[in-house]
Amino acid sequence: MQHNPGFLQLVQQARRRIKECSVSDVQARLARGESFHFIDVREDHEFWIDHAAGALHLGKGIIERDIETAIPDKQAPIVLYCGGGFRSVLAADALLQMGYTNVMSMDGGIRAWREAGGALEKDKSI
């Protein structure tokens, strides 16, 4: 997908403020049985097609509204992902502004997850 320059600039600015992790980092955490919230921030229709196994859904359009109900502990570890790693950067930045201290964006999003052979599932939401 070709992104517009203003969007890319916004993502680059947010990327300076947030932490990112790789798909292999997330897969290693899952393999070790680490406890963290794995959140898909894509649109509903994208999530319904498929998503990373174990991921919960809080779309980018509603995450700021619903995050405090879904995850009231602002120190809880959270990993966000989207389609390619752009929207999750913006969502992570918003959560940091809301006081969440342990939030990361998974670089490459679901595309990188699929390429790495990550497990997929369908129709699971919070």
N, CA, C and O atoms as a GROMACS GRO file, in nm:
protein
  504
    1MET      N    1   0.084  -0.119   0.000
    1MET     CA    2   0.000   0.000   0.000
    1MET      C    3   0.087   0.124   0.000
    1MET      O    4   0.187   0.132   0.072
    2GLN      N    5   0.049   0.218  -0.081
    2GLN     CA    6   0.119   0.346  -0.089
    2GLN      C    7   0.059   0.442   0.014
    2GLN      O    8  -0.060   0.473   0.008
    3HIS      N    9   0.140   0.488   0.108
    3HIS     CA   10   0.090   0.579   0.212
    3HIS      C   11   0.122   0.723   0.173
    3HIS      O   12   0.221   0.752   0.107
    4ASN      N   13   0.035   0.812   0.216
    4ASN     CA   14   0.053   0.955   0.190
    4ASN      C   15   0.163   1.013   0.278
    4ASN      O   16   0.187   0.964   0.389
    5PRO      N   17   0.230   1.117   0.228
    5PRO     CA   18   0.343   1.176   0.302
    5PRO      C   19   0.307   1.228   0.440
    5PRO      O   20   0.384   1.211   0.534
    6GLY      N   21   0.192   1.291   0.455
    6GLY     CA   22   0.152   1.343   0.586
    6GLY      C   23   0.134   1.232   0.688
    6GLY      O   24   0.173   1.247   0.804
    7PHE      N   25   0.075   1.121   0.645
    7PHE     CA   26   0.057   1.005   0.732
    7PHE      C   27   0.193   0.948   0.772
    7PHE      O   28   0.216   0.919   0.890
    8LEU      N   29   0.282   0.932   0.676
    8LEU     CA   30   0.415   0.878   0.706
    8LEU      C   31   0.493   0.968   0.801
    8LEU      O   32   0.566   0.918   0.887
    9GLN      N   33   0.478   1.099   0.786
    9GLN     CA   34   0.545   1.193   0.876
    9GLN      C   35   0.491   1.178   1.018
    9GLN      O   36   0.568   1.179   1.114
   10LEU      N   37   0.360   1.165   1.030
   10LEU     CA   38   0.297   1.146   1.161
   10LEU      C   39   0.347   1.017   1.227
   10LEU      O   40   0.378   1.016   1.346
   11VAL      N   41   0.356   0.910   1.149
   11VAL     CA   42   0.406   0.782   1.201
   11VAL      C   43   0.551   0.796   1.245
   11VAL      O   44   0.588   0.748   1.352
   12GLN      N   45   0.634   0.861   1.164
   12GLN     CA   46   0.776   0.879   1.199
   12GLN      C   47   0.793   0.958   1.328
   12GLN      O   48   0.880   0.926   1.409
   13GLN      N   49   0.711   1.060   1.347
   13GLN     CA   50   0.718   1.138   1.471
   13GLN      C   51   0.679   1.052   1.591
   13GLN      O   52   0.744   1.056   1.695
   14ALA      N   53   0.572   0.974   1.576
   14ALA     CA   54   0.527   0.887   1.685
   14ALA      C   55   0.630   0.778   1.712
   14ALA      O   56   0.652   0.740   1.827
   15ARG      N   57   0.693   0.728   1.608
   15ARG     CA   58   0.792   0.620   1.621
   15ARG      C   59   0.909   0.663   1.711
   15ARG      O   60   0.971   0.578   1.775
   16ARG      N   61   0.938   0.791   1.716
   16ARG     CA   62   1.046   0.841   1.802
   16ARG      C   63   1.009   0.832   1.950
   16ARG      O   64   1.096   0.831   2.037
   17ARG      N   65   0.879   0.826   1.979
   17ARG     CA   66   0.833   0.828   2.118
   17ARG      C   67   0.799   0.688   2.173
   17ARG      O   68   0.792   0.670   2.294
   18ILE      N   69   0.778   0.593   2.086
   18ILE     CA   70   0.729   0.463   2.131
   18ILE      C   71   0.838   0.356   2.118
   18ILE      O   72   0.944   0.381   2.060
   19LYS      N   73   0.810   0.239   2.172
   19LYS     CA   74   0.899   0.124   2.158
   19LYS      C   75   0.838   0.029   2.055
   19LYS      O   76   0.717   0.013   2.046
   20GLU      N   77   0.926  -0.033   1.978
   20GLU     CA   78   0.881  -0.134   1.882
   20GLU      C   79   0.951  -0.266   1.913
   20GLU      O   80   1.058  -0.270   1.973
   21CYS      N   81   0.888  -0.374   1.871
   21CYS     CA   82   0.946  -0.507   1.884
   21CYS      C   83   0.924  -0.581   1.753
   21CYS      O   84   0.842  -0.540   1.670
   22SER      N   85   0.997  -0.687   1.734
   22SER     CA   86   0.985  -0.766   1.612
   22SER      C   87   0.887  -0.880   1.633
   22SER      O   88   0.849  -0.912   1.745
   23VAL      N   89   0.847  -0.941   1.523
   23VAL     CA   90   0.763  -1.061   1.530
   23VAL      C   91   0.834  -1.169   1.610
   23VAL      O   92   0.773  -1.236   1.693
   24SER      N   93   0.964  -1.187   1.585
   24SER     CA   94   1.037  -1.291   1.659
   24SER      C   95   1.040  -1.262   1.809
   24SER      O   96   1.037  -1.356   1.889
   25ASP      N   97   1.046  -1.135   1.848
   25ASP     CA   98   1.038  -1.100   1.991
   25ASP      C   99   0.906  -1.146   2.050
   25ASP      O  100   0.902  -1.206   2.157
   26VAL      N  101   0.796  -1.118   1.978
   26VAL     CA  102   0.663  -1.156   2.027
   26VAL      C  103   0.650  -1.308   2.031
   26VAL      O  104   0.598  -1.363   2.128
   27GLN      N  105   0.696  -1.376   1.927
   27GLN     CA  106   0.688  -1.522   1.925
   27GLN      C  107   0.768  -1.583   2.038
   27GLN      O  108   0.726  -1.683   2.097
   28ALA      N  109   0.884  -1.525   2.070
   28ALA     CA  110   0.965  -1.575   2.181
   28ALA      C  111   0.894  -1.554   2.314
   28ALA      O  112   0.896  -1.641   2.400
   29ARG      N  113   0.831  -1.439   2.331
   29ARG     CA  114   0.757  -1.412   2.455
   29ARG      C  115   0.642  -1.512   2.470
   29ARG      O  116   0.619  -1.563   2.580
   30LEU      N  117   0.572  -1.539   2.361
   30LEU     CA  118   0.463  -1.636   2.364
   30LEU      C  119   0.516  -1.776   2.397
   30LEU      O  120   0.455  -1.848   2.476
   31ALA      N  121   0.627  -1.814   2.337
   31ALA     CA  122   0.686  -1.946   2.361
   31ALA      C  123   0.730  -1.963   2.506
   31ALA      O  124   0.724  -2.073   2.561
   32ARG      N  125   0.774  -1.853   2.568
   32ARG     CA  126   0.814  -1.857   2.708
   32ARG      C  127   0.695  -1.852   2.803
   32ARG      O  128   0.711  -1.867   2.924
   33GLY      N  129   0.577  -1.831   2.749
   33GLY     CA  130   0.458  -1.822   2.832
   33GLY      C  131   0.443  -1.691   2.905
   33GLY      O  132   0.373  -1.683   3.006
   34GLU      N  133   0.509  -1.587   2.856
   34GLU     CA  134   0.498  -1.456   2.920
   34GLU      C  135   0.355  -1.404   2.910
   34GLU      O  136   0.285  -1.428   2.812
   35SER      N  137   0.317  -1.333   3.011
   35SER     CA  138   0.183  -1.275   3.015
   35SER      C  139   0.188  -1.132   2.963
   35SER      O  140   0.257  -1.046   3.019
   36PHE      N  141   0.114  -1.107   2.855
   36PHE     CA  142   0.102  -0.972   2.802
   36PHE      C  143  -0.025  -0.965   2.718
   36PHE      O  144  -0.077  -1.068   2.674
   37HIS      N  145  -0.074  -0.845   2.698
   37HIS     CA  146  -0.193  -0.823   2.615
   37HIS      C  147  -0.147  -0.807   2.471
   37HIS      O  148  -0.067  -0.718   2.440
   38PHE      N  149  -0.197  -0.891   2.383
   38PHE     CA  150  -0.161  -0.890   2.241
   38PHE      C  151  -0.284  -0.838   2.167
   38PHE      O  152  -0.384  -0.908   2.154
   39ILE      N  153  -0.276  -0.715   2.118
   39ILE     CA  154  -0.393  -0.644   2.067
   39ILE      C  155  -0.378  -0.612   1.918
   39ILE      O  156  -0.279  -0.554   1.874
   40ASP      N  157  -0.479  -0.653   1.842
   40ASP     CA  158  -0.490  -0.622   1.699
   40ASP      C  159  -0.569  -0.493   1.687
   40ASP      O  160  -0.683  -0.486   1.733
   41VAL      N  161  -0.510  -0.390   1.627
   41VAL     CA  162  -0.578  -0.260   1.615
   41VAL      C  163  -0.634  -0.235   1.476
   41VAL      O  164  -0.673  -0.122   1.444
   42ARG      N  165  -0.638  -0.339   1.392
   42ARG     CA  166  -0.690  -0.322   1.256
   42ARG      C  167  -0.842  -0.304   1.260
   42ARG      O  168  -0.905  -0.317   1.364
   43GLU      N  169  -0.898  -0.275   1.144
   43GLU     CA  170  -1.043  -0.260   1.129
   43GLU      C  171  -1.112  -0.395   1.153
   43GLU      O  172  -1.051  -0.501   1.140
   44ASP      N  173  -1.240  -0.388   1.189
   44ASP     CA  174  -1.317  -0.510   1.217
   44ASP      C  175  -1.306  -0.612   1.104
   44ASP      O  176  -1.278  -0.729   1.128
   45HIS      N  177  -1.329  -0.568   0.981
   45HIS     CA  178  -1.330  -0.662   0.869
   45HIS      C  179  -1.193  -0.727   0.848
   45HIS      O  180  -1.186  -0.841   0.802
   46GLU      N  181  -1.086  -0.658   0.879
   46GLU     CA  182  -0.952  -0.717   0.868
   46GLU      C  183  -0.933  -0.825   0.974
   46GLU      O  184  -0.881  -0.933   0.945
   47PHE      N  185  -0.977  -0.795   1.096
   47PHE     CA  186  -0.964  -0.890   1.206
   47PHE      C  187  -1.044  -1.016   1.180
   47PHE      O  188  -0.998  -1.126   1.210
   48TRP      N  189  -1.165  -1.002   1.124
   48TRP     CA  190  -1.251  -1.118   1.100
   48TRP      C  191  -1.192  -1.212   0.997
   48TRP      O  192  -1.215  -1.333   1.004
   49ILE      N  193  -1.116  -1.160   0.902
   49ILE     CA  194  -1.053  -1.247   0.802
   49ILE      C  195  -0.955  -1.342   0.871
   49ILE      O  196  -0.964  -1.464   0.855
   50ASP      N  197  -0.864  -1.286   0.947
   50ASP     CA  198  -0.774  -1.364   1.032
   50ASP      C  199  -0.694  -1.268   1.119
   50ASP      O  200  -0.688  -1.148   1.094
   51HIS      N  201  -0.634  -1.324   1.221
   51HIS     CA  202  -0.550  -1.246   1.312
   51HIS      C  203  -0.452  -1.339   1.381
   51HIS      O  204  -0.467  -1.461   1.376
   52ALA      N  205  -0.352  -1.282   1.444
   52ALA     CA  206  -0.254  -1.362   1.517
   52ALA      C  207  -0.324  -1.441   1.627
   52ALA      O  208  -0.408  -1.387   1.700
   53ALA      N  209  -0.289  -1.567   1.638
   53ALA     CA  210  -0.350  -1.652   1.741
   53ALA      C  211  -0.329  -1.590   1.879
   53ALA      O  212  -0.218  -1.552   1.915
   54GLY      N  213  -0.436  -1.582   1.954
   54GLY     CA  214  -0.431  -1.527   2.089
   54GLY      C  215  -0.453  -1.378   2.098
   54GLY      O  216  -0.468  -1.324   2.207
   55ALA      N  217  -0.455  -1.310   1.984
   55ALA     CA  218  -0.472  -1.165   1.986
   55ALA      C  219  -0.618  -1.128   2.014
   55ALA      O  220  -0.711  -1.197   1.974
   56LEU      N  221  -0.634  -1.019   2.084
   56LEU     CA  222  -0.765  -0.961   2.108
   56LEU      C  223  -0.781  -0.841   2.016
   56LEU      O  224  -0.683  -0.790   1.961
   57HIS      N  225  -0.904  -0.797   1.999
   57HIS     CA  226  -0.930  -0.690   1.904
   57HIS      C  227  -0.979  -0.563   1.972
   57HIS      O  228  -1.080  -0.564   2.042
   58LEU      N  229  -0.906  -0.456   1.951
   58LEU     CA  230  -0.948  -0.320   1.989
   58LEU      C  231  -0.903  -0.232   1.874
   58LEU      O  232  -0.789  -0.186   1.872
   59GLY      N  233  -0.990  -0.209   1.779
   59GLY     CA  234  -0.956  -0.135   1.659
   59GLY      C  235  -0.904   0.005   1.687
   59GLY      O  236  -0.938   0.067   1.788
   60LYS      N  237  -0.820   0.053   1.596
   60LYS     CA  238  -0.761   0.187   1.608
   60LYS      C  239  -0.867   0.294   1.628
   60LYS      O  240  -0.842   0.394   1.695
   61GLY      N  241  -0.984   0.275   1.572
   61GLY     CA  242  -1.090   0.374   1.584
   61GLY      C  243  -1.153   0.383   1.722
   61GLY      O  244  -1.219   0.482   1.754
   62ILE      N  245  -1.133   0.279   1.806
   62ILE     CA  246  -1.198   0.279   1.938
   62ILE      C  247  -1.103   0.253   2.054
   62ILE      O  248  -1.145   0.256   2.170
   63ILE      N  249  -0.976   0.229   2.026
   63ILE     CA  250  -0.886   0.186   2.133
   63ILE      C  251  -0.876   0.289   2.245
   63ILE      O  252  -0.876   0.253   2.363
   64GLU      N  253  -0.868   0.416   2.210
   64GLU     CA  254  -0.857   0.519   2.315
   64GLU      C  255  -0.983   0.523   2.402
   64GLU      O  256  -0.976   0.548   2.522
   65ARG      N  257  -1.097   0.498   2.341
   65ARG     CA  258  -1.223   0.499   2.415
   65ARG      C  259  -1.236   0.378   2.508
   65ARG      O  260  -1.288   0.391   2.619
   66ASP      N  261  -1.188   0.261   2.465
   66ASP     CA  262  -1.217   0.137   2.536
   66ASP      C  263  -1.101   0.075   2.612
   66ASP      O  264  -1.122  -0.019   2.688
   67ILE      N  265  -0.981   0.125   2.595
   67ILE     CA  266  -0.863   0.060   2.654
   67ILE      C  267  -0.870   0.055   2.807
   67ILE      O  268  -0.831  -0.045   2.867
   68GLU      N  269  -0.917   0.161   2.871
   68GLU     CA  270  -0.917   0.162   3.018
   68GLU      C  271  -1.015   0.062   3.077
   68GLU      O  272  -0.995   0.016   3.189
   69THR      N  273  -1.119   0.027   3.002
   69THR     CA  274  -1.211  -0.078   3.046
   69THR      C  275  -1.148  -0.215   3.022
   69THR      O  276  -1.154  -0.303   3.108
   70ALA      N  277  -1.088  -0.233   2.904
   70ALA     CA  278  -1.030  -0.361   2.867
   70ALA      C  279  -0.903  -0.392   2.947
   70ALA      O  280  -0.881  -0.506   2.988
   71ILE      N  281  -0.820  -0.290   2.970
   71ILE     CA  282  -0.693  -0.307   3.041
   71ILE      C  283  -0.677  -0.190   3.138
   71ILE      O  284  -0.611  -0.092   3.106
   72PRO      N  285  -0.736  -0.201   3.256
   72PRO     CA  286  -0.729  -0.088   3.351
   72PRO      C  287  -0.589  -0.064   3.409
   72PRO      O  288  -0.558   0.048   3.451
   73ASP      N  289  -0.505  -0.167   3.413
   73ASP     CA  290  -0.370  -0.155   3.469
   73ASP      C  291  -0.279  -0.086   3.367
   73ASP      O  292  -0.245  -0.145   3.265
   74LYS      N  293  -0.242   0.037   3.395
   74LYS     CA  294  -0.163   0.115   3.301
   74LYS      C  295  -0.016   0.073   3.296
   74LYS      O  296   0.060   0.125   3.214
   75GLN      N  297   0.025  -0.019   3.382
   75GLN     CA  298   0.160  -0.074   3.376
   75GLN      C  299   0.162  -0.212   3.308
   75GLN      O  300   0.269  -0.270   3.290
   76ALA      N  301   0.047  -0.263   3.269
   76ALA     CA  302   0.039  -0.396   3.207
   76ALA      C  303   0.114  -0.396   3.074
   76ALA      O  304   0.108  -0.299   2.999
   77PRO      N  305   0.185  -0.505   3.044
   77PRO     CA  306   0.253  -0.513   2.916
   77PRO      C  307   0.153  -0.532   2.802
   77PRO      O  308   0.064  -0.616   2.808
   78ILE      N  309   0.169  -0.451   2.698
   78ILE     CA  310   0.079  -0.452   2.582
   78ILE      C  311   0.163  -0.450   2.456
   78ILE      O  312   0.256  -0.371   2.442
   79VAL      N  313   0.129  -0.540   2.363
   79VAL     CA  314   0.189  -0.539   2.229
   79VAL      C  315   0.076  -0.518   2.130
   79VAL      O  316  -0.021  -0.594   2.128
   80LEU      N  317   0.089  -0.414   2.048
   80LEU     CA  318  -0.010  -0.381   1.947
   80LEU      C  319   0.042  -0.416   1.809
   80LEU      O  320   0.162  -0.408   1.783
   81TYR      N  321  -0.048  -0.456   1.720
   81TYR     CA  322  -0.009  -0.472   1.581
   81TYR      C  323  -0.125  -0.434   1.490
   81TYR      O  324  -0.240  -0.428   1.531
   82CYS      N  325  -0.090  -0.406   1.364
   82CYS     CA  326  -0.189  -0.371   1.261
   82CYS      C  327  -0.153  -0.447   1.134
   82CYS      O  328  -0.101  -0.559   1.142
   83GLY      N  329  -0.179  -0.389   1.020
   83GLY     CA  330  -0.149  -0.456   0.895
   83GLY      C  331  -0.001  -0.458   0.861
   83GLY      O  332   0.053  -0.561   0.820
   84GLY      N  333   0.064  -0.344   0.878
   84GLY     CA  334   0.204  -0.334   0.840
   84GLY      C  335   0.293  -0.264   0.941
   84GLY      O  336   0.413  -0.249   0.917
   85GLY      N  337   0.237  -0.220   1.052
   85GLY     CA  338   0.317  -0.158   1.157
   85GLY      C  339   0.309  -0.007   1.163
   85GLY      O  340   0.389   0.056   1.232
   86PHE      N  341   0.214   0.053   1.094
   86PHE     CA  342   0.199   0.198   1.097
   86PHE      C  343   0.089   0.241   1.196
   86PHE      O  344   0.114   0.322   1.285
   87ARG      N  345  -0.031   0.186   1.179
   87ARG     CA  346  -0.141   0.224   1.269
   87ARG      C  347  -0.111   0.185   1.413
   87ARG      O  348  -0.151   0.255   1.506
   88SER      N  349  -0.041   0.073   1.433
   88SER     CA  350  -0.008   0.032   1.570
   88SER      C  351   0.090   0.128   1.635
   88SER      O  352   0.088   0.146   1.757
   89VAL      N  353   0.176   0.191   1.556
   89VAL     CA  354   0.267   0.294   1.610
   89VAL      C  355   0.184   0.411   1.662
   89VAL      O  356   0.207   0.460   1.773
   90LEU      N  357   0.086   0.455   1.583
   90LEU     CA  358   0.001   0.566   1.625
   90LEU      C  359  -0.083   0.529   1.747
   90LEU      O  360  -0.102   0.611   1.837
   91ALA      N  361  -0.133   0.406   1.750
   91ALA     CA  362  -0.212   0.361   1.867
   91ALA      C  363  -0.124   0.354   1.991
   91ALA      O  364  -0.166   0.394   2.100
   92ALA      N  365  -0.002   0.303   1.977
   92ALA     CA  366   0.090   0.296   2.091
   92ALA      C  367   0.121   0.436   2.144
   92ALA      O  368   0.127   0.457   2.265
   93ASP      N  369   0.140   0.530   2.054
   93ASP     CA  370   0.166   0.668   2.094
   93ASP      C  371   0.047   0.725   2.172
   93ASP      O  372   0.066   0.793   2.273
   94ALA      N  373  -0.073   0.697   2.126
   94ALA     CA  374  -0.192   0.745   2.197
   94ALA      C  375  -0.201   0.684   2.337
   94ALA      O  376  -0.235   0.754   2.433
   95LEU      N  377  -0.171   0.555   2.349
   95LEU     CA  378  -0.177   0.491   2.481
   95LEU      C  379  -0.071   0.547   2.574
   95LEU      O  380  -0.097   0.564   2.694
   96LEU      N  381   0.047   0.578   2.522
   96LEU     CA  382   0.149   0.642   2.605
   96LEU      C  383   0.098   0.776   2.657
   96LEU      O  384   0.119   0.810   2.773
   97GLN      N  385   0.032   0.852   2.571
   97GLN     CA  386  -0.023   0.981   2.613
   97GLN      C  387  -0.132   0.964   2.718
   97GLN      O  388  -0.156   1.055   2.797
   98MET      N  389  -0.197   0.849   2.718
   98MET     CA  390  -0.302   0.821   2.817
   98MET      C  391  -0.245   0.765   2.947
   98MET      O  392  -0.321   0.737   3.040
   99GLY      N  393  -0.114   0.748   2.955
   99GLY     CA  394  -0.051   0.702   3.078
   99GLY      C  395  -0.010   0.556   3.081
   99GLY      O  396   0.038   0.509   3.184
  100TYR      N  397  -0.028   0.483   2.972
  100TYR     CA  398   0.018   0.344   2.966
  100TYR      C  399   0.169   0.346   2.949
  100TYR      O  400   0.222   0.418   2.864
  101THR      N  401   0.238   0.266   3.031
  101THR     CA  402   0.384   0.277   3.038
  101THR      C  403   0.459   0.160   2.976
  101THR      O  404   0.581   0.167   2.960
  102ASN      N  405   0.388   0.054   2.941
  102ASN     CA  406   0.456  -0.068   2.895
  102ASN      C  407   0.392  -0.116   2.765
  102ASN      O  408   0.350  -0.231   2.754
  103VAL      N  409   0.385  -0.028   2.667
  103VAL     CA  410   0.320  -0.057   2.540
  103VAL      C  411   0.422  -0.056   2.427
  103VAL      O  412   0.511   0.029   2.422
  104MET      N  413   0.407  -0.153   2.334
  104MET     CA  414   0.496  -0.164   2.219
  104MET      C  415   0.414  -0.187   2.093
  104MET      O  416   0.301  -0.236   2.099
  105SER      N  417   0.473  -0.153   1.981
  105SER     CA  418   0.416  -0.181   1.850
  105SER      C  419   0.499  -0.290   1.783
  105SER      O  420   0.622  -0.282   1.781
  106MET      N  421   0.432  -0.391   1.727
  106MET     CA  422   0.502  -0.499   1.658
  106MET      C  423   0.533  -0.454   1.515
  106MET      O  424   0.443  -0.436   1.434
  107ASP      N  425   0.660  -0.438   1.487
  107ASP     CA  426   0.705  -0.391   1.356
  107ASP      C  427   0.666  -0.492   1.248
  107ASP      O  428   0.685  -0.612   1.263
  108GLY      N  429   0.611  -0.441   1.139
  108GLY     CA  430   0.573  -0.526   1.027
  108GLY      C  431   0.431  -0.577   1.032
  108GLY      O  432   0.379  -0.625   0.931
  109GLY      N  433   0.368  -0.569   1.149
  109GLY     CA  434   0.228  -0.606   1.163
  109GLY      C  435   0.196  -0.749   1.123
  109GLY      O  436   0.282  -0.837   1.126
  110ILE      N  437   0.070  -0.770   1.086
  110ILE     CA  438   0.022  -0.904   1.053
  110ILE      C  439   0.093  -0.959   0.929
  110ILE      O  440   0.110  -1.080   0.916
  111ARG      N  441   0.136  -0.871   0.838
  111ARG     CA  442   0.208  -0.920   0.720
  111ARG      C  443   0.337  -0.991   0.762
  111ARG      O  444   0.366  -1.100   0.714
  112ALA      N  445   0.413  -0.929   0.851
  112ALA     CA  446   0.537  -0.990   0.899
  112ALA      C  447   0.507  -1.115   0.980
  112ALA      O  448   0.582  -1.212   0.975
  113TRP      N  449   0.396  -1.113   1.056
  113TRP     CA  450   0.355  -1.230   1.134
  113TRP      C  451   0.329  -1.349   1.041
  113TRP      O  452   0.376  -1.460   1.066
  114ARG      N  453   0.253  -1.324   0.935
  114ARG     CA  454   0.224  -1.431   0.838
  114ARG      C  455   0.352  -1.482   0.773
  114ARG      O  456   0.373  -1.603   0.761
  115GLU      N  457   0.439  -1.389   0.730
  115GLU     CA  458   0.565  -1.427   0.664
  115GLU      C  459   0.653  -1.512   0.756
  115GLU      O  460   0.726  -1.598   0.708
  116ALA      N  461   0.645  -1.488   0.887
  116ALA     CA  462   0.724  -1.564   0.984
  116ALA      C  463   0.657  -1.696   1.022
  116ALA      O  464   0.709  -1.770   1.105
  117GLY      N  465   0.541  -1.725   0.961
  117GLY     CA  466   0.471  -1.850   0.992
  117GLY      C  467   0.397  -1.846   1.123
  117GLY      O  468   0.370  -1.951   1.181
  118GLY      N  469   0.363  -1.726   1.171
  118GLY     CA  470   0.290  -1.714   1.296
  118GLY      C  471   0.152  -1.777   1.287
  118GLY      O  472   0.087  -1.772   1.182
  119ALA      N  473   0.108  -1.835   1.397
  119ALA     CA  474  -0.024  -1.900   1.401
  119ALA      C  475  -0.134  -1.796   1.384
  119ALA      O  476  -0.125  -1.684   1.435
  120LEU      N  477  -0.237  -1.834   1.310
  120LEU     CA  478  -0.351  -1.747   1.282
  120LEU      C  479  -0.479  -1.811   1.330
  120LEU      O  480  -0.490  -1.934   1.339
  121GLU      N  481  -0.578  -1.727   1.361
  121GLU     CA  482  -0.712  -1.773   1.394
  121GLU      C  483  -0.812  -1.671   1.350
  121GLU      O  484  -0.776  -1.565   1.299
  122LYS      N  485  -0.941  -1.702   1.369
  122LYS     CA  486  -1.050  -1.613   1.324
  122LYS      C  487  -1.149  -1.587   1.437
  122LYS      O  488  -1.162  -1.666   1.530
  123ASP      N  489  -1.220  -1.474   1.426
  123ASP     CA  490  -1.339  -1.442   1.506
  123ASP      C  491  -1.324  -1.449   1.657
  123ASP      O  492  -1.402  -1.517   1.724
  124LYS      N  493  -1.226  -1.381   1.712
  124LYS     CA  494  -1.211  -1.370   1.858
  124LYS      C  495  -1.199  -1.222   1.889
  124LYS      O  496  -1.109  -1.156   1.837
  125SER      N  497  -1.286  -1.169   1.971
  125SER     CA  498  -1.277  -1.026   2.003
  125SER      C  499  -1.310  -1.004   2.150
  125SER      O  500  -1.361  -1.093   2.219
  126ILE      N  501  -1.278  -0.884   2.197
  126ILE     CA  502  -1.310  -0.852   2.337
  126ILE      C  503  -1.428  -0.757   2.340
  126ILE      O  504  -1.471  -0.716   2.448
   0.00000   0.00000   0.00000
